[in-house]
Amino acid sequence: MAQFIINKKQQASGDYEIHNRTTGCAHLPEQENQVNLGYYPGCKEAVEAAKSKWPGKVIIGCYYCANSCHES
């Protein structure tokens, strides 16, 4: 299981990105912009959990640490 966070700061594209903290992503947002999502088997489950918490938001995985979930 890996720990995931979501960047509470919206990207220029309008998306909100999740990041895998366990892998040590080099593109993590600043600490004050990180919201802990918890531990999940993979990015798919983390994105689903985030979408259930913030319905209507476009939430995707980070290109670098959660690439398989990078598309909206």
PDB file of N, CA, C and O in Angstrom:
ATOM      1  N   MET A   1       0.853  -1.180   0.000  1.00  0.00           N
ATOM      2  CA  MET A   1       0.000   0.000   0.000  1.00  0.00           C
ATOM      3  C   MET A   1       0.897   1.242   0.000  1.00  0.00           C
ATOM      4  O   MET A   1       1.959   1.272   0.623  1.00  0.00           O
ATOM      5  N   ALA A   2       0.444   2.226  -0.698  1.00  0.00           N
ATOM      6  CA  ALA A   2       1.204   3.466  -0.806  1.00  0.00           C
ATOM      7  C   ALA A   2       0.369   4.622  -0.254  1.00  0.00           C
ATOM      8  O   ALA A   2      -0.861   4.599  -0.300  1.00  0.00           O
ATOM      9  N   GLN A   3       1.060   5.623   0.265  1.00  0.00           N
ATOM     10  CA  GLN A   3       0.378   6.808   0.781  1.00  0.00           C
ATOM     11  C   GLN A   3       0.228   7.823  -0.354  1.00  0.00           C
ATOM     12  O   GLN A   3       1.183   8.123  -1.070  1.00  0.00           O
ATOM     13  N   PHE A   4      -0.981   8.337  -0.498  1.00  0.00           N
ATOM     14  CA  PHE A   4      -1.273   9.323  -1.533  1.00  0.00           C
ATOM     15  C   PHE A   4      -1.727  10.629  -0.912  1.00  0.00           C
ATOM     16  O   PHE A   4      -2.357  10.654   0.146  1.00  0.00           O
ATOM     17  N   ILE A   5      -1.391  11.718  -1.596  1.00  0.00           N
ATOM     18  CA  ILE A   5      -1.863  13.051  -1.211  1.00  0.00           C
ATOM     19  C   ILE A   5      -2.471  13.698  -2.453  1.00  0.00           C
ATOM     20  O   ILE A   5      -2.220  13.271  -3.580  1.00  0.00           O
ATOM     21  N   ILE A   6      -3.269  14.728  -2.227  1.00  0.00           N
ATOM     22  CA  ILE A   6      -3.786  15.523  -3.331  1.00  0.00           C
ATOM     23  C   ILE A   6      -3.294  16.950  -3.141  1.00  0.00           C
ATOM     24  O   ILE A   6      -3.217  17.461  -2.023  1.00  0.00           O
ATOM     25  N   ASN A   7      -2.970  17.567  -4.246  1.00  0.00           N
ATOM     26  CA  ASN A   7      -2.562  18.970  -4.231  1.00  0.00           C
ATOM     27  C   ASN A   7      -3.837  19.806  -4.177  1.00  0.00           C
ATOM     28  O   ASN A   7      -4.653  19.752  -5.097  1.00  0.00           O
ATOM     29  N   LYS A   8      -4.012  20.576  -3.109  1.00  0.00           N
ATOM     30  CA  LYS A   8      -5.236  21.372  -2.991  1.00  0.00           C
ATOM     31  C   LYS A   8      -5.205  22.607  -3.889  1.00  0.00           C
ATOM     32  O   LYS A   8      -6.206  23.310  -4.024  1.00  0.00           O
ATOM     33  N   LYS A   9      -4.050  22.865  -4.499  1.00  0.00           N
ATOM     34  CA  LYS A   9      -3.920  23.976  -5.435  1.00  0.00           C
ATOM     35  C   LYS A   9      -4.206  23.464  -6.844  1.00  0.00           C
ATOM     36  O   LYS A   9      -3.546  22.544  -7.328  1.00  0.00           O
ATOM     37  N   GLN A  10      -5.173  24.056  -7.480  1.00  0.00           N
ATOM     38  CA  GLN A  10      -5.579  23.642  -8.824  1.00  0.00           C
ATOM     39  C   GLN A  10      -4.487  23.954  -9.846  1.00  0.00           C
ATOM     40  O   GLN A  10      -3.866  25.016  -9.803  1.00  0.00           O
ATOM     41  N   GLN A  11      -4.263  23.014 -10.764  1.00  0.00           N
ATOM     42  CA  GLN A  11      -3.291  23.213 -11.834  1.00  0.00           C
ATOM     43  C   GLN A  11      -3.835  24.203 -12.860  1.00  0.00           C
ATOM     44  O   GLN A  11      -5.037  24.468 -12.879  1.00  0.00           O
ATOM     45  N   ALA A  12      -2.985  24.745 -13.700  1.00  0.00           N
ATOM     46  CA  ALA A  12      -3.404  25.684 -14.750  1.00  0.00           C
ATOM     47  C   ALA A  12      -4.426  25.050 -15.687  1.00  0.00           C
ATOM     48  O   ALA A  12      -5.263  25.746 -16.260  1.00  0.00           O
ATOM     49  N   SER A  13      -4.358  23.732 -15.841  1.00  0.00           N
ATOM     50  CA  SER A  13      -5.285  22.994 -16.705  1.00  0.00           C
ATOM     51  C   SER A  13      -6.668  22.828 -16.072  1.00  0.00           C
ATOM     52  O   SER A  13      -7.614  22.416 -16.744  1.00  0.00           O
ATOM     53  N   GLY A  14      -6.786  23.148 -14.780  1.00  0.00           N
ATOM     54  CA  GLY A  14      -8.038  22.978 -14.060  1.00  0.00           C
ATOM     55  C   GLY A  14      -8.111  21.693 -13.256  1.00  0.00           C
ATOM     56  O   GLY A  14      -9.061  21.478 -12.504  1.00  0.00           O
ATOM     57  N   ASP A  15      -7.111  20.840 -13.413  1.00  0.00           N
ATOM     58  CA  ASP A  15      -7.065  19.553 -12.708  1.00  0.00           C
ATOM     59  C   ASP A  15      -6.493  19.719 -11.301  1.00  0.00           C
ATOM     60  O   ASP A  15      -5.800  20.687 -10.990  1.00  0.00           O
ATOM     61  N   TYR A  16      -6.812  18.737 -10.473  1.00  0.00           N
ATOM     62  CA  TYR A  16      -6.176  18.568  -9.169  1.00  0.00           C
ATOM     63  C   TYR A  16      -5.405  17.261  -9.254  1.00  0.00           C
ATOM     64  O   TYR A  16      -5.955  16.249  -9.690  1.00  0.00           O
ATOM     65  N   GLU A  17      -4.149  17.264  -8.848  1.00  0.00           N
ATOM     66  CA  GLU A  17      -3.309  16.081  -8.993  1.00  0.00           C
ATOM     67  C   GLU A  17      -3.109  15.344  -7.677  1.00  0.00           C
ATOM     68  O   GLU A  17      -2.943  15.949  -6.617  1.00  0.00           O
ATOM     69  N   ILE A  18      -3.129  14.005  -7.780  1.00  0.00           N
ATOM     70  CA  ILE A  18      -2.735  13.184  -6.645  1.00  0.00           C
ATOM     71  C   ILE A  18      -1.286  12.773  -6.853  1.00  0.00           C
ATOM     72  O   ILE A  18      -0.814  12.645  -7.983  1.00  0.00           O
ATOM     73  N   HIS A  19      -0.593  12.567  -5.742  1.00  0.00           N
ATOM     74  CA  HIS A  19       0.812  12.160  -5.770  1.00  0.00           C
ATOM     75  C   HIS A  19       1.019  10.986  -4.831  1.00  0.00           C
ATOM     76  O   HIS A  19       0.338  10.850  -3.814  1.00  0.00           O
ATOM     77  N   ASN A  20       1.965  10.150  -5.192  1.00  0.00           N
ATOM     78  CA  ASN A  20       2.346   9.002  -4.379  1.00  0.00           C
ATOM     79  C   ASN A  20       3.505   9.429  -3.485  1.00  0.00           C
ATOM     80  O   ASN A  20       4.636   9.552  -3.954  1.00  0.00           O
ATOM     81  N   ARG A  21       3.232   9.654  -2.203  1.00  0.00           N
ATOM     82  CA  ARG A  21       4.290  10.060  -1.257  1.00  0.00           C
ATOM     83  C   ARG A  21       5.256   8.926  -0.973  1.00  0.00           C
ATOM     84  O   ARG A  21       6.429   9.171  -0.692  1.00  0.00           O
ATOM     85  N   THR A  22       4.791   7.703  -1.041  1.00  0.00           N
ATOM     86  CA  THR A  22       5.623   6.558  -0.718  1.00  0.00           C
ATOM     87  C   THR A  22       6.813   6.444  -1.672  1.00  0.00           C
ATOM     88  O   THR A  22       7.911   6.081  -1.251  1.00  0.00           O
ATOM     89  N   THR A  23       6.603   6.748  -2.936  1.00  0.00           N
ATOM     90  CA  THR A  23       7.689   6.638  -3.920  1.00  0.00           C
ATOM     91  C   THR A  23       8.623   7.837  -3.877  1.00  0.00           C
ATOM     92  O   THR A  23       9.667   7.827  -4.529  1.00  0.00           O
ATOM     93  N   GLY A  24       8.268   8.868  -3.122  1.00  0.00           N
ATOM     94  CA  GLY A  24       9.131  10.040  -3.017  1.00  0.00           C
ATOM     95  C   GLY A  24       9.127  10.883  -4.277  1.00  0.00           C
ATOM     96  O   GLY A  24      10.191  11.235  -4.786  1.00  0.00           O
ATOM     97  N   CYS A  25       7.977  11.207  -4.779  1.00  0.00           N
ATOM     98  CA  CYS A  25       7.831  11.999  -6.000  1.00  0.00           C
ATOM     99  C   CYS A  25       8.593  13.321  -5.895  1.00  0.00           C
ATOM    100  O   CYS A  25       8.484  14.035  -4.898  1.00  0.00           O
ATOM    101  N   ALA A  26       9.349  13.628  -6.917  1.00  0.00           N
ATOM    102  CA  ALA A  26      10.116  14.875  -6.962  1.00  0.00           C
ATOM    103  C   ALA A  26       9.226  16.086  -7.259  1.00  0.00           C
ATOM    104  O   ALA A  26       9.686  17.226  -7.205  1.00  0.00           O
ATOM    105  N   HIS A  27       7.966  15.835  -7.568  1.00  0.00           N
ATOM    106  CA  HIS A  27       7.045  16.911  -7.943  1.00  0.00           C
ATOM    107  C   HIS A  27       5.928  17.116  -6.929  1.00  0.00           C
ATOM    108  O   HIS A  27       4.854  17.609  -7.271  1.00  0.00           O
ATOM    109  N   LEU A  28       6.187  16.734  -5.676  1.00  0.00           N
ATOM    110  CA  LEU A  28       5.180  16.959  -4.629  1.00  0.00           C
ATOM    111  C   LEU A  28       4.930  18.451  -4.469  1.00  0.00           C
ATOM    112  O   LEU A  28       5.858  19.251  -4.592  1.00  0.00           O
ATOM    113  N   PRO A  29       3.689  18.834  -4.195  1.00  0.00           N
ATOM    114  CA  PRO A  29       3.410  20.243  -3.928  1.00  0.00           C
ATOM    115  C   PRO A  29       4.005  20.659  -2.582  1.00  0.00           C
ATOM    116  O   PRO A  29       4.408  19.817  -1.780  1.00  0.00           O
ATOM    117  N   GLU A  30       4.050  21.956  -2.355  1.00  0.00           N
ATOM    118  CA  GLU A  30       4.510  22.467  -1.067  1.00  0.00           C
ATOM    119  C   GLU A  30       3.670  21.834   0.037  1.00  0.00           C
ATOM    120  O   GLU A  30       2.497  21.527  -0.173  1.00  0.00           O
ATOM    121  N   GLN A  31       4.257  21.641   1.197  1.00  0.00           N
ATOM    122  CA  GLN A  31       3.592  20.982   2.322  1.00  0.00           C
ATOM    123  C   GLN A  31       2.221  21.590   2.626  1.00  0.00           C
ATOM    124  O   GLN A  31       1.272  20.858   2.907  1.00  0.00           O
ATOM    125  N   GLU A  32       2.109  22.918   2.573  1.00  0.00           N
ATOM    126  CA  GLU A  32       0.836  23.570   2.903  1.00  0.00           C
ATOM    127  C   GLU A  32      -0.259  23.298   1.864  1.00  0.00           C
ATOM    128  O   GLU A  32      -1.432  23.560   2.128  1.00  0.00           O
ATOM    129  N   ASN A  33       0.109  22.779   0.694  1.00  0.00           N
ATOM    130  CA  ASN A  33      -0.871  22.449  -0.341  1.00  0.00           C
ATOM    131  C   ASN A  33      -1.189  20.961  -0.421  1.00  0.00           C
ATOM    132  O   ASN A  33      -1.926  20.531  -1.308  1.00  0.00           O
ATOM    133  N   GLN A  34      -0.638  20.172   0.502  1.00  0.00           N
ATOM    134  CA  GLN A  34      -0.863  18.729   0.505  1.00  0.00           C
ATOM    135  C   GLN A  34      -2.014  18.348   1.441  1.00  0.00           C
ATOM    136  O   GLN A  34      -2.070  18.779   2.593  1.00  0.00           O
ATOM    137  N   VAL A  35      -2.922  17.534   0.918  1.00  0.00           N
ATOM    138  CA  VAL A  35      -4.006  16.969   1.728  1.00  0.00           C
ATOM    139  C   VAL A  35      -3.834  15.456   1.683  1.00  0.00           C
ATOM    140  O   VAL A  35      -3.839  14.855   0.608  1.00  0.00           O
ATOM    141  N   ASN A  36      -3.685  14.851   2.838  1.00  0.00           N
ATOM    142  CA  ASN A  36      -3.483  13.410   2.915  1.00  0.00           C
ATOM    143  C   ASN A  36      -4.754  12.668   2.510  1.00  0.00           C
ATOM    144  O   ASN A  36      -5.834  12.936   3.037  1.00  0.00           O
ATOM    145  N   LEU A  37      -4.617  11.738   1.573  1.00  0.00           N
ATOM    146  CA  LEU A  37      -5.753  10.898   1.169  1.00  0.00           C
ATOM    147  C   LEU A  37      -5.750   9.568   1.903  1.00  0.00           C
ATOM    148  O   LEU A  37      -6.793   8.932   2.054  1.00  0.00           O
ATOM    149  N   GLY A  38      -4.577   9.148   2.359  1.00  0.00           N
ATOM    150  CA  GLY A  38      -4.455   7.869   3.044  1.00  0.00           C
ATOM    151  C   GLY A  38      -3.691   6.867   2.201  1.00  0.00           C
ATOM    152  O   GLY A  38      -3.006   7.233   1.246  1.00  0.00           O
ATOM    153  N   TYR A  39      -3.816   5.593   2.566  1.00  0.00           N
ATOM    154  CA  TYR A  39      -3.074   4.517   1.919  1.00  0.00           C
ATOM    155  C   TYR A  39      -3.993   3.714   1.007  1.00  0.00           C
ATOM    156  O   TYR A  39      -5.104   3.348   1.390  1.00  0.00           O
ATOM    157  N   TYR A  40      -3.515   3.446  -0.200  1.00  0.00           N
ATOM    158  CA  TYR A  40      -4.284   2.710  -1.197  1.00  0.00           C
ATOM    159  C   TYR A  40      -3.350   1.774  -1.959  1.00  0.00           C
ATOM    160  O   TYR A  40      -2.144   2.011  -2.023  1.00  0.00           O
ATOM    161  N   PRO A  41      -3.915   0.703  -2.539  1.00  0.00           N
ATOM    162  CA  PRO A  41      -3.093  -0.225  -3.313  1.00  0.00           C
ATOM    163  C   PRO A  41      -2.464   0.420  -4.551  1.00  0.00           C
ATOM    164  O   PRO A  41      -1.386   0.016  -4.987  1.00  0.00           O
ATOM    165  N   GLY A  42      -3.138   1.416  -5.107  1.00  0.00           N
ATOM    166  CA  GLY A  42      -2.634   2.074  -6.307  1.00  0.00           C
ATOM    167  C   GLY A  42      -3.313   3.400  -6.546  1.00  0.00           C
ATOM    168  O   GLY A  42      -4.207   3.802  -5.800  1.00  0.00           O
ATOM    169  N   CYS A  43      -2.879   4.079  -7.598  1.00  0.00           N
ATOM    170  CA  CYS A  43      -3.411   5.417  -7.872  1.00  0.00           C
ATOM    171  C   CYS A  43      -4.883   5.388  -8.269  1.00  0.00           C
ATOM    172  O   CYS A  43      -5.614   6.339  -7.993  1.00  0.00           O
ATOM    173  N   LYS A  44      -5.324   4.316  -8.909  1.00  0.00           N
ATOM    174  CA  LYS A  44      -6.730   4.236  -9.316  1.00  0.00           C
ATOM    175  C   LYS A  44      -7.654   4.356  -8.104  1.00  0.00           C
ATOM    176  O   LYS A  44      -8.632   5.104  -8.131  1.00  0.00           O
ATOM    177  N   GLU A  45      -7.340   3.622  -7.057  1.00  0.00           N
ATOM    178  CA  GLU A  45      -8.154   3.662  -5.845  1.00  0.00           C
ATOM    179  C   GLU A  45      -8.056   5.024  -5.153  1.00  0.00           C
ATOM    180  O   GLU A  45      -9.036   5.523  -4.602  1.00  0.00           O
ATOM    181  N   ALA A  46      -6.865   5.612  -5.191  1.00  0.00           N
ATOM    182  CA  ALA A  46      -6.680   6.935  -4.590  1.00  0.00           C
ATOM    183  C   ALA A  46      -7.478   8.005  -5.341  1.00  0.00           C
ATOM    184  O   ALA A  46      -8.087   8.877  -4.722  1.00  0.00           O
ATOM    185  N   VAL A  47      -7.473   7.935  -6.666  1.00  0.00           N
ATOM    186  CA  VAL A  47      -8.247   8.893  -7.468  1.00  0.00           C
ATOM    187  C   VAL A  47      -9.736   8.710  -7.193  1.00  0.00           C
ATOM    188  O   VAL A  47     -10.459   9.693  -7.030  1.00  0.00           O
ATOM    189  N   GLU A  48     -10.199   7.468  -7.139  1.00  0.00           N
ATOM    190  CA  GLU A  48     -11.619   7.203  -6.849  1.00  0.00           C
ATOM    191  C   GLU A  48     -12.016   7.770  -5.484  1.00  0.00           C
ATOM    192  O   GLU A  48     -13.083   8.367  -5.344  1.00  0.00           O
ATOM    193  N   ALA A  49     -11.157   7.582  -4.481  1.00  0.00           N
ATOM    194  CA  ALA A  49     -11.445   8.101  -3.138  1.00  0.00           C
ATOM    195  C   ALA A  49     -11.501   9.625  -3.154  1.00  0.00           C
ATOM    196  O   ALA A  49     -12.382  10.222  -2.534  1.00  0.00           O
ATOM    197  N   ALA A  50     -10.573  10.249  -3.854  1.00  0.00           N
ATOM    198  CA  ALA A  50     -10.547  11.714  -3.933  1.00  0.00           C
ATOM    199  C   ALA A  50     -11.786  12.236  -4.654  1.00  0.00           C
ATOM    200  O   ALA A  50     -12.371  13.235  -4.238  1.00  0.00           O
ATOM    201  N   LYS A  51     -12.185  11.570  -5.723  1.00  0.00           N
ATOM    202  CA  LYS A  51     -13.373  11.996  -6.468  1.00  0.00           C
ATOM    203  C   LYS A  51     -14.636  11.855  -5.622  1.00  0.00           C
ATOM    204  O   LYS A  51     -15.575  12.635  -5.777  1.00  0.00           O
ATOM    205  N   SER A  52     -14.667  10.863  -4.727  1.00  0.00           N
ATOM    206  CA  SER A  52     -15.845  10.716  -3.866  1.00  0.00           C
ATOM    207  C   SER A  52     -15.876  11.815  -2.801  1.00  0.00           C
ATOM    208  O   SER A  52     -16.955  12.218  -2.365  1.00  0.00           O
ATOM    209  N   LYS A  53     -14.689  12.311  -2.372  1.00  0.00           N
ATOM    210  CA  LYS A  53     -14.631  13.400  -1.394  1.00  0.00           C
ATOM    211  C   LYS A  53     -14.922  14.755  -2.028  1.00  0.00           C
ATOM    212  O   LYS A  53     -15.517  15.632  -1.402  1.00  0.00           O
ATOM    213  N   TRP A  54     -14.494  14.916  -3.278  1.00  0.00           N
ATOM    214  CA  TRP A  54     -14.654  16.192  -3.985  1.00  0.00           C
ATOM    215  C   TRP A  54     -15.342  15.963  -5.314  1.00  0.00           C
ATOM    216  O   TRP A  54     -14.713  16.094  -6.364  1.00  0.00           O
ATOM    217  N   PRO A  55     -16.631  15.620  -5.290  1.00  0.00           N
ATOM    218  CA  PRO A  55     -17.344  15.380  -6.547  1.00  0.00           C
ATOM    219  C   PRO A  55     -17.375  16.652  -7.395  1.00  0.00           C
ATOM    220  O   PRO A  55     -17.477  17.765  -6.879  1.00  0.00           O
ATOM    221  N   GLY A  56     -17.288  16.459  -8.672  1.00  0.00           N
ATOM    222  CA  GLY A  56     -17.315  17.596  -9.596  1.00  0.00           C
ATOM    223  C   GLY A  56     -15.943  18.160  -9.905  1.00  0.00           C
ATOM    224  O   GLY A  56     -15.802  18.963 -10.827  1.00  0.00           O
ATOM    225  N   LYS A  57     -14.921  17.753  -9.147  1.00  0.00           N
ATOM    226  CA  LYS A  57     -13.546  18.195  -9.420  1.00  0.00           C
ATOM    227  C   LYS A  57     -12.896  17.206 -10.386  1.00  0.00           C
ATOM    228  O   LYS A  57     -13.156  16.004 -10.335  1.00  0.00           O
ATOM    229  N   VAL A  58     -12.049  17.734 -11.265  1.00  0.00           N
ATOM    230  CA  VAL A  58     -11.286  16.877 -12.162  1.00  0.00           C
ATOM    231  C   VAL A  58     -10.004  16.503 -11.430  1.00  0.00           C
ATOM    232  O   VAL A  58      -9.155  17.356 -11.174  1.00  0.00           O
ATOM    233  N   ILE A  59      -9.870  15.218 -11.095  1.00  0.00           N
ATOM    234  CA  ILE A  59      -8.749  14.728 -10.306  1.00  0.00           C
ATOM    235  C   ILE A  59      -8.016  13.669 -11.111  1.00  0.00           C
ATOM    236  O   ILE A  59      -8.606  12.698 -11.587  1.00  0.00           O
ATOM    237  N   ILE A  60      -6.714  13.883 -11.250  1.00  0.00           N
ATOM    238  CA  ILE A  60      -5.881  12.964 -12.026  1.00  0.00           C
ATOM    239  C   ILE A  60      -4.622  12.631 -11.240  1.00  0.00           C
ATOM    240  O   ILE A  60      -4.321  13.266 -10.230  1.00  0.00           O
ATOM    241  N   GLY A  61      -3.899  11.640 -11.711  1.00  0.00           N
ATOM    242  CA  GLY A  61      -2.626  11.288 -11.113  1.00  0.00           C
ATOM    243  C   GLY A  61      -1.503  12.140 -11.670  1.00  0.00           C
ATOM    244  O   GLY A  61      -1.574  12.626 -12.798  1.00  0.00           O
ATOM    245  N   CYS A  62      -0.479  12.313 -10.876  1.00  0.00           N
ATOM    246  CA  CYS A  62       0.727  13.026 -11.297  1.00  0.00           C
ATOM    247  C   CYS A  62       1.374  12.284 -12.466  1.00  0.00           C
ATOM    248  O   CYS A  62       1.454  11.055 -12.459  1.00  0.00           O
ATOM    249  N   TYR A  63       1.825  13.018 -13.449  1.00  0.00           N
ATOM    250  CA  TYR A  63       2.486  12.425 -14.612  1.00  0.00           C
ATOM    251  C   TYR A  63       3.697  11.593 -14.197  1.00  0.00           C
ATOM    252  O   TYR A  63       3.996  10.583 -14.834  1.00  0.00           O
ATOM    253  N   TYR A  64       4.393  11.998 -13.148  1.00  0.00           N
ATOM    254  CA  TYR A  64       5.653  11.370 -12.750  1.00  0.00           C
ATOM    255  C   TYR A  64       5.490  10.206 -11.778  1.00  0.00           C
ATOM    256  O   TYR A  64       6.190   9.201 -11.907  1.00  0.00           O
ATOM    257  N   CYS A  65       4.591  10.314 -10.819  1.00  0.00           N
ATOM    258  CA  CYS A  65       4.508   9.262  -9.796  1.00  0.00           C
ATOM    259  C   CYS A  65       3.203   8.468  -9.832  1.00  0.00           C
ATOM    260  O   CYS A  65       3.079   7.466  -9.129  1.00  0.00           O
ATOM    261  N   ALA A  66       2.237   8.891 -10.632  1.00  0.00           N
ATOM    262  CA  ALA A  66       0.957   8.170 -10.757  1.00  0.00           C
ATOM    263  C   ALA A  66       0.491   8.253 -12.204  1.00  0.00           C
ATOM    264  O   ALA A  66      -0.664   8.567 -12.490  1.00  0.00           O
ATOM    265  N   ASN A  67       1.424   7.962 -13.110  1.00  0.00           N
ATOM    266  CA  ASN A  67       1.188   8.155 -14.550  1.00  0.00           C
ATOM    267  C   ASN A  67       0.023   7.368 -15.091  1.00  0.00           C
ATOM    268  O   ASN A  67      -0.678   7.849 -15.981  1.00  0.00           O
ATOM    269  N   SER A  68      -0.212   6.165 -14.582  1.00  0.00           N
ATOM    270  CA  SER A  68      -1.319   5.359 -15.112  1.00  0.00           C
ATOM    271  C   SER A  68      -2.683   5.987 -14.809  1.00  0.00           C
ATOM    272  O   SER A  68      -3.701   5.551 -15.347  1.00  0.00           O
ATOM    273  N   CYS A  69      -2.704   7.009 -13.947  1.00  0.00           N
ATOM    274  CA  CYS A  69      -3.951   7.727 -13.613  1.00  0.00           C
ATOM    275  C   CYS A  69      -3.879   9.191 -14.062  1.00  0.00           C
ATOM    276  O   CYS A  69      -4.641  10.031 -13.583  1.00  0.00           O
ATOM    277  N   HIS A  70      -2.975   9.485 -14.967  1.00  0.00           N
ATOM    278  CA  HIS A  70      -2.739  10.877 -15.360  1.00  0.00           C
ATOM    279  C   HIS A  70      -3.853  11.475 -16.217  1.00  0.00           C
ATOM    280  O   HIS A  70      -3.979  12.699 -16.267  1.00  0.00           O
ATOM    281  N   GLU A  71      -4.646  10.681 -16.876  1.00  0.00           N
ATOM    282  CA  GLU A  71      -5.706  11.250 -17.724  1.00  0.00           C
ATOM    283  C   GLU A  71      -6.985  11.470 -16.933  1.00  0.00           C
ATOM    284  O   GLU A  71      -7.256  10.770 -15.958  1.00  0.00           O
ATOM    285  N   SER A  72      -7.764  12.447 -17.362  1.00  0.00           N
ATOM    286  CA  SER A  72      -9.021  12.751 -16.649  1.00  0.00           C
ATOM    287  C   SER A  72     -10.170  11.967 -17.220  1.00  0.00           C
ATOM    288  O   SER A  72     -11.299  12.094 -16.747  1.00  0.00           O
TER     289      SER A  72
END
